[in-house]
Amino acid sequence: MPSVTLLGQSIVSGLLAGGLYGLLALGLSLSWGLLRLVNLGHFALAFLGAYLTYQLGTAFHWPAWASALVIVPAFFALGVGLHAVFAYFRVTEFTSLLVTFGITVILESLIQWFWTADFRRFETPYASTSSRIGPLFVPTLELLAALTATALALATWAWLRLTYVGKALRASAEDPEIAAAFGVNHRAQAFLLSGVSAAYAGVAGVFIALISTLAPAQIWSWLGVVFAVVIIGGLANPVGALLAGLLIGVSESVTMAVVTPAWAPLVSFSLLILILVARPGRA
Amino acid sequence: MNARPLAALLAVGLGLATLPLMGLPAFYESFLYLIFSWVALATSWSLLSGYAGYFSFGHGAFFGAGMYTTATLAASFKVPFLWTLPVAGLLPALLALGIGAVVFRVRRLRGELFGLLTLAITFVLATIVLNTRIDGGPGVYLIGVPIPRLVGSPTGTVYLLGLALATLSVATAKVVAGSRLGLGLFAIHDDEDVAEVKGVPTFRYKLVAFALSAGIAGVAGGIHAVYVSYVTVGETFSITVPLYVVLMSILGGARHWLGPMVGAVLITASLYLFTGGQTAVLGRAAVALALILVILLLPEGVVPASLRGWRRLRGRPAAPDAAAVAAAATAASIDRPAGAAGRFMVEAPASPPPPAAADTAAARGLECVDVWRAFGGIEALRGVSLEVGRGEIVGLVGPNGSGKTTLINLVSGHYGADRGRIALGEATLTGRSAHEIARLGVSRTYQIPRPFANLSVLDNVALAATFGPAASGAGAARAEAREWLAFTGLGRRAAARPAELNLHERKFLELARALASRPRVILLDEVLSGLNPGEIASAVRLIREIRAGGASILFVEHVMRAVLELSDRVVVLNEGEVIAAGDPREVLRDPRVVRVYLGTRHAA
């Protein structure tokens, strides 16, 4: 049995890693739940954001926040543009999966073309700083990522619950025809949501650049876990996505500490299977 | 069924089988083997996912299970390679049966949720293989495993095995597509609930398709294990297999037996054009772009789209047997009602029972005794009892929300009753699944027509005849279906898709579908609503003719004129309870009934 400190440390790092899962899941959950588009391209977009942050940081010495100021609005526009294509061709839930798979492969190839398949590491002075709470270390960047994820999840929740646009989006997701009969302009809002979702991928990308080592093939490695998070959290439920991210993060890192790292995927995916079989109505 | 495509397939297979004998260079053998392997994988995937619409992302799990079965048996237990292949097929098939037995019971677990579930299973399986003695981490070498030389070299053997499996799987897809199983799977794809109500044993069919699909993938994995000769978890259970398989099938057309094969050839060949160096990276991007364009422009797939284009070029109508259908329709319309209506009650006694026996079970027809059903806190039915005698027409009326449709859903087995007993003659219906109830002779229509959108009008009706109580083979079912289409005046629309029909025609399609199973009891849920007076008159005539054939009819209706005209008896439901029953004219004058419909003031 590992020591209490080790266990505590693994819970802390699980929560922090879970924050990043939640951040990635957020945009995916929104477009899936509210637009009925399963966007595999979300992961590729996040990594494109990460590589851009890396490029701006290493070649032009931009600080990450400055890159974020450029990347996030640009990705918003990109999301709107992509949705224009989806809307024009009336992409359905299943075809969206295939089309965005194609987009992912294209982005992965482009990333590999520019930055090669080698590992890239964005070295920043604050990469290794951390604060100490009692016996536990809390790395600053991971903490920042988790806090950003929390803030965005709560803001998105408030946006969907409290504003007209949010309510209209939820109404359209439930029954587009009835919503349209009540004057909801679903098309305009779909563009907005698609932009927001892509912008979130940009935010996640900046943090991925700061926290982890980059390689094009890693685009696929997040896929399984983040989809598990989206489903466990419930579609179009921002706070659910965050909590599910934290849950998966902690369960993985505790498994790593208590058993061995290799068994970690078993926990999150078994959890997903159980939830799907027991409560398929969630999604 | 047309056997020519199968013969052609076999001829191509045999032709390709001679290539190794003619000294094909090993490079081409291995390239063609890869195509065969993907053909087998994509085609097997489409058996469940393309035909029945249960989109699986777990094909990698079965492929991987097959690979590790062969790897373990051949490398660790020294089982001869060829002997490992049946096991490599059997284990994944059993795995699929186990998964399906749990998952297919969950009604809402469809579409993308099923896809994610199967993907998760892949990761779980990969983790188990990686952390147990099956692999343990370093991978399994099969270098020392002897490969029998069927022709010339070991690569020739792998080539032939791949070819045989690819041919077998495409032939399987073709045979299934033309079979009862295939018809059932296509119906499940379009509307699983309706398929079940029409008598398709959906649970069993899904299991069979899943096991077949997983078994073929497993054998493909077993062959692939010796092809790569070094098996690792990372390569085996990667996301590549499920994604490529899905893409190939969709590209080619997952609902057509040839589609996955065409998609597999196209994608494997185009990926092979770009190997090695930086151009490979851009080549992959180009393939992905082509894929996006094809999916956006030809969403149903290359094969169905080309077939349609080909038929248009040759100036033939869209459905293959449209001409035959039209001929049959005109022929049938001459002796229309008598021929069709006389076909009811095939199992009924030849002579009507004497009046004294009137209340034996067999004569009672449909019987509901004290039936209760609640949804959450709302009690939709509170102790409903009613009977429909043989050859009787009972009108079921009541305000909206009074439980009429719920009762129909309970009788047809869509929901179970909380309490009470529903019986047809001597057979208890409560507790049976919907397809069993359909086979006992209950059939229904839907208030809002729910035809199978991707089946022709003829096949919609033929499905009911195929799976109904008087279950018949494909040819007989289609002949039967044509008669019922003629009976309901839809003879000329046999080749159309349901989307091309207007409301009145779709309502009559519902009716034809309900009749084609030759039921003992027909539940009609507002067949007349939304029809104009002329259409109502012809529907009323049809219902009379149906009864003349001997079937019992329970019909829910708001069109009171028709209720009065048709019903032998009327039962009035209000808030889940029977408030009146008996002669139509008396019941509708009953003050309680008037109060329910019009409010207290009018009842006085």
Chai-1 contact restraints between the chains, C-beta under 6 A:
chainA,res_idxA,chainB,res_idxB,connection_type,confidence,min_distance_angstrom,max_distance_angstrom,comment,restraint_id
A,V38,B,E112,contact,1.0,0.0,6.0,A-B,restraint_1
A,F89,B,L296,contact,1.0,0.0,6.0,A-B,restraint_2
A,T95,B,I295,contact,1.0,0.0,6.0,A-B,restraint_3
A,T95,B,P299,contact,1.0,0.0,6.0,A-B,restraint_4
A,L98,B,I250,contact,1.0,0.0,6.0,A-B,restraint_5
A,L98,B,I295,contact,1.0,0.0,6.0,A-B,restraint_6
A,V99,B,I292,contact,1.0,0.0,6.0,A-B,restraint_7
A,V99,B,I295,contact,1.0,0.0,6.0,A-B,restraint_8
A,G102,B,A288,contact,1.0,0.0,6.0,A-B,restraint_9
A,G102,B,L291,contact,1.0,0.0,6.0,A-B,restraint_10
A,G102,B,I292,contact,1.0,0.0,6.0,A-B,restraint_11
A,V105,B,A288,contact,1.0,0.0,6.0,A-B,restraint_12
A,I106,B,A285,contact,1.0,0.0,6.0,A-B,restraint_13
A,I106,B,A288,contact,1.0,0.0,6.0,A-B,restraint_14
A,S109,B,V281,contact,1.0,0.0,6.0,A-B,restraint_15
A,S109,B,R284,contact,1.0,0.0,6.0,A-B,restraint_16
A,S109,B,A285,contact,1.0,0.0,6.0,A-B,restraint_17
A,Q112,B,V281,contact,1.0,0.0,6.0,A-B,restraint_18
A,W113,B,V281,contact,1.0,0.0,6.0,A-B,restraint_19
A,W220,B,I239,contact,1.0,0.0,6.0,A-B,restraint_20
A,G224,B,F123,contact,1.0,0.0,6.0,A-B,restraint_21
A,F227,B,L116,contact,1.0,0.0,6.0,A-B,restraint_22
A,I231,B,L116,contact,1.0,0.0,6.0,A-B,restraint_23
A,A262,B,N131,contact,1.0,0.0,6.0,A-B,restraint_24
A,W263,B,N131,contact,1.0,0.0,6.0,A-B,restraint_25
A,P265,B,F123,contact,1.0,0.0,6.0,A-B,restraint_26
A,P265,B,T127,contact,1.0,0.0,6.0,A-B,restraint_27
A,L266,B,V124,contact,1.0,0.0,6.0,A-B,restraint_28
A,L266,B,T127,contact,1.0,0.0,6.0,A-B,restraint_29
A,F269,B,A120,contact,1.0,0.0,6.0,A-B,restraint_30
A,F269,B,F123,contact,1.0,0.0,6.0,A-B,restraint_31
A,F269,B,V124,contact,1.0,0.0,6.0,A-B,restraint_32
A,L272,B,A120,contact,1.0,0.0,6.0,A-B,restraint_33
A,I273,B,A120,contact,1.0,0.0,6.0,A-B,restraint_34
A,L276,B,L117,contact,1.0,0.0,6.0,A-B,restraint_35
A,V277,B,V106,contact,1.0,0.0,6.0,A-B,restraint_36
A,P280,B,V106,contact,1.0,0.0,6.0,A-B,restraint_37
A,P280,B,R108,contact,1.0,0.0,6.0,A-B,restraint_38
A,P280,B,L109,contact,1.0,0.0,6.0,A-B,restraint_39
A,P280,B,L113,contact,1.0,0.0,6.0,A-B,restraint_40
A,G281,B,R108,contact,1.0,0.0,6.0,A-B,restraint_41
A,A283,B,L113,contact,1.0,0.0,6.0,A-B,restraint_42
